[in-house]
Structures are given as C-alpha cells and as structure tokens.
Amino acid sequence: MDGTLIEGGAAPFYLPQGDECDVFAAAHRACLPLLLKGPTGCGKTRFVAHMAARLGRALHTVSCHDDLSAADLIGRYLLKGGETVWVDGPLTRAVREGAICYLDEVVEARKDVAVVLHPLTDDRRILPIDRTGEELHAGPGFMLVASYNPGYQNILKTLKPSTRQRFVALEFGFPSPMLELSVVCRESGLDEDRARLLIRIAGKLRGLKGQDLDEGVSTRLVVYAATLIARGMGFDRAVEVAMIEPLTDEADVKRGLADLVAALAG
Ligand SMILES: Nc1ncnc2c1ncn2[C@@H]1O[C@H](COP(=O)(O)OP(=O)(O)OP(=O)(O)O)[C@@H](O)[C@H]1O
C-alpha cells in the first residue's frame, strides 16, 4: 500500500467539509501525525474511520479518559493460565502492524501519555517499550491521529506546546447546512423537508452557545432526532429528547429552547 486513496463505497460514509481528506492522505504519505480539533459530534471519528479504510490501513481507536495511562496504550504483563505474558496495548499494536492509531480526546489522558507520544510523533518515530526492553520503529503505514475539543474550558487540560507542535492540525466545525442536510438524510433516512427543519433548529440552538449553552447541538444529535422521527416518533418529542434534553439540565434554559423550537416548527 503506497498511500494511494481507494475510492468507492467500502469506506464508512463521510462527506468532506473541505480538503481534509487530501490533508490526511498527504500527512500519511509524509509520515506526519495529525491533530483534529473541533466540537463533539461533528464527524471527526467518522472521518478517521473513512480515511483509514481509503488508505487500506487497520484502525485502532482509543477513547482517552483521565485514568488512561501510558501502560494502557503500550501494553503490560498479564497473568494468563499461570504464566506471565506480555500483551501489546493498542498503540503498540498499531506501530507493529503499520496501522492508524486514533486517540480520541487525547487531552483527557494522564501526563505520562505525552512522554510516550513525543518520540513517536517527531522524526524519530520510535516507541520504546521499557518493560520488554524493545524499541519499535514505526514503519511508513503507521500514523498517529489525535483529537481534542478546544471548547471544553478546562485550563488544566490543554495540550502543551511541545506536544501540539508535533502534529499537523485540522480544525473541524459543524458542516454547512447543505452538507449537514445530506449527512442527516443519508444517516437517518428522513425526508429532506423535515431534515431541513431540524437543521434550521440546530442552527438556532448553536447560536446560543456561550449564552445559555456551553456547547452547540452536534450533528450526531441532529442525526439522532432525524432517526427517531424516521422511525415514527413525533417531531416535537424527538427534538426534545435528542436535541434539547442532552444539552442542559437547567429547567428554565430547557423551556427557553422548547419555545424557540416551537416558534421555528410553527
Ligand atoms: N461529514 C460527515 N459525514 C458523514 N457523517 C457525519 C459527518 N459529520 C457528522 N456525521 C455524523 O455525525 C455523527 C457523529 O460524528 P463523530 O462520531 O465522527 O463525531 P466526533 O467529532 O468524533 O465526536 P466526539 O469528539 O464526541 O468523538 C456520525 O456518526 C455521523 O452520523
């Protein structure tokens, strides 16, 4: 596999917002790691799955959390049938196989993860495994992709410059209304008229980010609402359970959102 993109229907469905597929492919060819920045549910994970398939690479995805340590990524000795055996973690597996490793919400991970990522994301491209004494050299197929959501206002959880400046970075936003319409119809099977109305509602709700809401409604939630409607749920109820309830716990904000939706839905 020489990094040529495979066209065709085998890859998970993904509608590009711009030139991100070309940037991903170019970074893969150049053996550079890639950082995806953007809000939750805007298509980052789908994009990586799509690109991995088009590049003919296996994909190992890790959802990072605040207890995720370097050992979780690299591997550990485990007791199996009375014997102690070494078991590779997802990052080590990806390096050995020449696969793509996707670290979703990388800022959540513990600090020792950055120490592991540094020699792997600069021109050394090595993964030292202290416990086994191995030092793996990443081949041309391997690529590290990480994502984070700059919108989460947590000053303690941000990437250090020495980490972020090891990545080529792409910024994602919510798709344009036309693009989102295609995504929502394709993902849910809902008709265009009702999908268009959902997207207008989403646009209005996104406008409230920073006032009443921390985060705008994601494309994922619009797809949820559309899927529920396509399967028979009433429009208003689907909007309530998929596009309002998940956004906030505050009763008066919810009421305000419901009024706004009612005005739009007529
Ligand atoms: N451009 C797109 N093409 C196809 N589907 C999309 C696109 N953008 C969003 N989606 C839809 O939105 C859903 C959520 O996207 P995805 O899981 O990739 O979000 P994410 O940005 O990775 O979120 P998180 O940061 O929370 O993991 C997908 O399952 C898909 O249905």
The ligand as a Tripos MOL2 file, in Angstrom:
@<TRIPOS>MOLECULE
LIG
   31    33     1     0     0
SMALL
NO_CHARGES

@<TRIPOS>ATOM
      1 N1        -19.1220   14.9150    7.3620 N.pl3     1 LIG1
      2 C1        -19.8260   13.8630    7.8100 C.ar      1 LIG1
      3 N2        -20.0680   12.7980    7.0170 N.ar      1 LIG1
      4 C2        -20.7900   11.7610    7.4800 C.ar      1 LIG1
      5 N3        -21.3410   11.6930    8.7170 N.ar      1 LIG1
      6 C3        -21.1380   12.7300    9.5370 C.ar      1 LIG1
      7 C4        -20.3710   13.8440    9.1360 C.ar      1 LIG1
      8 N4        -20.3400   14.7310   10.1580 N.ar      1 LIG1
      9 C5        -21.0540   14.1890   11.1420 C.ar      1 LIG1
     10 N5        -21.5430   12.9830   10.7860 N.ar      1 LIG1
     11 C6        -22.4630   12.1730   11.6130 C.3       1 LIG1
     12 O1        -22.2930   12.6160   12.9500 O.3       1 LIG1
     13 C7        -22.0640   11.5120   13.8190 C.3       1 LIG1
     14 C8        -21.0740   11.9090   14.8700 C.3       1 LIG1
     15 O2        -19.7900   12.0680   14.3020 O.3       1 LIG1
     16 P1        -18.4700   11.5520   15.0210 P.3       1 LIG1
     17 O3        -18.7800   10.3980   15.9180 O.co2     1 LIG1
     18 O4        -17.4730   11.3520   13.9630 O.co2     1 LIG1
     19 O5        -18.1570   12.8210   15.9270 O.3       1 LIG1
     20 P2        -16.8090   13.2690   16.6570 P.3       1 LIG1
     21 O6        -16.4880   14.6070   16.1260 O.co2     1 LIG1
     22 O7        -15.7930   12.2100   16.5770 O.co2     1 LIG1
     23 O8        -17.3160   13.3940   18.1640 O.3       1 LIG1
     24 P3        -16.5210   13.1230   19.5510 P.3       1 LIG1
     25 O9        -15.4590   14.1880   19.6120 O.co2     1 LIG1
     26 O10       -17.5930   13.3140   20.5800 O.co2     1 LIG1
     27 O11       -15.9910   11.7290   19.4960 O.co2     1 LIG1
     28 C9        -21.5850   10.3880   12.9170 C.3       1 LIG1
     29 O12       -21.9620    9.1420   13.4410 O.3       1 LIG1
     30 C10       -22.3000   10.6730   11.6190 C.3       1 LIG1
     31 O13       -23.6130   10.1460   11.6780 O.3       1 LIG1
@<TRIPOS>BOND
     1     1     2 1
     2     2     3 ar
     3     2     7 ar
     4     3     4 ar
     5     4     5 ar
     6     5     6 ar
     7     6     7 ar
     8     6    10 ar
     9     7     8 ar
    10     8     9 ar
    11     9    10 ar
    12    10    11 1
    13    11    12 1
    14    11    30 1
    15    12    13 1
    16    13    14 1
    17    13    28 1
    18    14    15 1
    19    15    16 1
    20    16    17 2
    21    16    18 1
    22    16    19 1
    23    19    20 1
    24    20    21 2
    25    20    22 1
    26    20    23 1
    27    23    24 1
    28    24    25 2
    29    24    26 1
    30    24    27 1
    31    28    29 1
    32    28    30 1
    33    30    31 1
@<TRIPOS>SUBSTRUCTURE
     1 LIG1         1 GROUP 0 **** ****
